[in-house]
Amino acid sequence: MQIVNFIINHWSDILLVIIAVASLVYAIYKKDLTLVRKQLFALVTEAEREYGGGTGVLKLASVITAIYPRLPALLKMFVTEKQLTKITEDVLTEAKKKWDSNKKLLEESEGT
């Protein structure tokens, strides 16, 4: 009964704390995800250089295997393998556009 009275008397404070914690977790999640996307760009570029064309499944597996241990603990709790695959495919799409507009990005990673 005391807990119910406490909740009734302090519901606005409790709600404020919940919102603050949720906002903090979301901010950390988004920042970590941005850093992961940058790492994925480098890994996707390296996989393209290493494996070449026609090896999409192998490159994807290589990138996912390389990125998972680097994921922050918070992301590991919330990001599934399916979501990580989707993020990697999105990064690959962006990378292809950058490679097409700036050929040196891929060439320099190839060492040519």
TORVEXFI-105616 format. One line per field, with one value per residue (C-alpha): x, y, z; residue number from 1. Coordinates in Angstrom, 3 decimals, always signed. Layout:
BEGIN
c1 = [X / ...]
c2 = [Y / ...]
c3 = [Z / ...]
num = [NUM / ...]
//
This chain:
BEGIN
c1 = [+0.000 / +2.875 / +4.362 / +1.077 / +0.802 / +4.399 / +3.715 / +0.523 / +2.253 / +5.353 / +4.107 / +5.410 / +8.907 / +8.939 / +7.842 / +10.555 / +13.247 / +11.992 / +12.051 / +15.545 / +16.935 / +15.253 / +16.630 / +20.125 / +19.996 / +18.684 / +21.415 / +24.128 / +22.543 / +22.460 / +26.038 / +27.304 / +25.397 / +27.032 / +30.469 / +29.589 / +28.474 / +31.890 / +33.651 / +31.369 / +32.315 / +35.987 / +35.243 / +33.035 / +35.733 / +38.361 / +36.136 / +35.525 / +39.249 / +40.051 / +37.319 / +36.392 / +33.135 / +30.666 / +31.344 / +28.596 / +27.670 / +31.311 / +31.947 / +28.831 / +29.818 / +33.331 / +32.092 / +29.513 / +32.116 / +34.599 / +32.163 / +30.340 / +33.203 / +33.672 / +30.056 / +29.530 / +27.754 / +24.627 / +24.263 / +24.785 / +21.732 / +19.480 / +20.805 / +19.935 / +21.899 / +19.136 / +19.335 / +23.132 / +22.874 / +20.429 / +22.725 / +25.681 / +23.707 / +22.746 / +26.392 / +27.366 / +24.869 / +26.359 / +29.890 / +29.158 / +27.947 / +31.097 / +33.316 / +31.613 / +31.997 / +35.562 / +37.442 / +40.474 / +38.609 / +38.586 / +41.887 / +43.776 / +42.392 / +43.643 / +47.101 / +47.173]
c2 = [+0.000 / +2.377 / +1.756 / +2.617 / +5.836 / +6.714 / +6.186 / +8.240 / +11.093 / +11.131 / +9.948 / +13.035 / +12.621 / +8.927 / +9.702 / +12.370 / +9.914 / +7.268 / +9.770 / +10.965 / +7.429 / +6.474 / +9.607 / +8.859 / +5.265 / +6.432 / +9.077 / +6.547 / +4.071 / +6.598 / +7.764 / +4.190 / +3.326 / +6.257 / +5.017 / +1.482 / +2.757 / +4.413 / +1.181 / -0.737 / +1.584 / +0.726 / -2.989 / -3.035 / -1.259 / -3.707 / -6.696 / -5.341 / -4.971 / -8.385 / -10.526 / -8.615 / -8.917 / -11.782 / -12.765 / -10.842 / -13.508 / -14.072 / -10.326 / -9.865 / -12.735 / -11.345 / -7.874 / -9.141 / -11.413 / -8.546 / -5.935 / -7.966 / -8.112 / -4.345 / -3.509 / -1.563 / -3.587 / -1.416 / -2.165 / -5.885 / -5.862 / -4.157 / -5.017 / -8.416 / -10.170 / -9.313 / -5.614 / -5.681 / -7.231 / -4.489 / -1.765 / -3.331 / -3.448 / +0.225 / +1.130 / -0.861 / +1.117 / +4.378 / +3.056 / +2.150 / +5.693 / +7.111 / +4.688 / +5.686 / +9.402 / +9.086 / +6.176 / +6.833 / +5.609 / +2.047 / +2.279 / +3.583 / +0.793 / -1.610 / -0.101 / +0.928]
c3 = [+0.000 / +0.747 / -2.683 / -4.373 / -2.346 / -3.200 / -6.900 / -6.744 / -4.905 / -7.097 / -10.497 / -12.297 / -10.814 / -11.702 / -15.250 / -15.568 / -14.443 / -16.887 / -19.756 / -18.798 / -18.649 / -21.933 / -23.597 / -22.338 / -23.564 / -26.956 / -27.291 / -26.492 / -28.898 / -31.760 / -31.116 / -30.947 / -34.105 / -35.922 / -34.883 / -35.959 / -39.382 / -39.838 / -38.908 / -41.256 / -44.125 / -43.588 / -43.267 / -46.376 / -48.362 / -47.129 / -47.954 / -51.459 / -51.984 / -50.530 / -52.096 / -55.256 / -57.175 / -57.100 / -53.511 / -51.750 / -49.200 / -48.282 / -47.933 / -45.795 / -43.505 / -43.225 / -42.296 / -39.779 / -38.157 / -37.921 / -36.573 / -33.923 / -31.392 / -31.843 / -31.011 / -27.795 / -25.100 / -25.371 / -29.064 / -28.537 / -26.280 / -28.843 / -32.330 / -33.780 / -36.520 / -38.989 / -38.069 / -38.292 / -41.752 / -42.803 / -41.459 / -43.299 / -46.548 / -46.093 / -45.508 / -48.604 / -50.693 / -49.403 / -49.959 / -53.582 / -54.234 / -52.656 / -54.574 / -57.842 / -57.149 / -55.852 / -57.426 / -55.216 / -52.121 / -53.370 / -55.267 / -52.239 / -50.111 / -52.796 / -52.594 / -56.283]
num = [1 / 2 / 3 / 4 / 5 / 6 / 7 / 8 / 9 / 10 / 11 / 12 / 13 / 14 / 15 / 16 / 17 / 18 / 19 / 20 / 21 / 22 / 23 / 24 / 25 / 26 / 27 / 28 / 29 / 30 / 31 / 32 / 33 / 34 / 35 / 36 / 37 / 38 / 39 / 40 / 41 / 42 / 43 / 44 / 45 / 46 / 47 / 48 / 49 / 50 / 51 / 52 / 53 / 54 / 55 / 56 / 57 / 58 / 59 / 60 / 61 / 62 / 63 / 64 / 65 / 66 / 67 / 68 / 69 / 70 / 71 / 72 / 73 / 74 / 75 / 76 / 77 / 78 / 79 / 80 / 81 / 82 / 83 / 84 / 85 / 86 / 87 / 88 / 89 / 90 / 91 / 92 / 93 / 94 / 95 / 96 / 97 / 98 / 99 / 100 / 101 / 102 / 103 / 104 / 105 / 106 / 107 / 108 / 109 / 110 / 111 / 112]
//
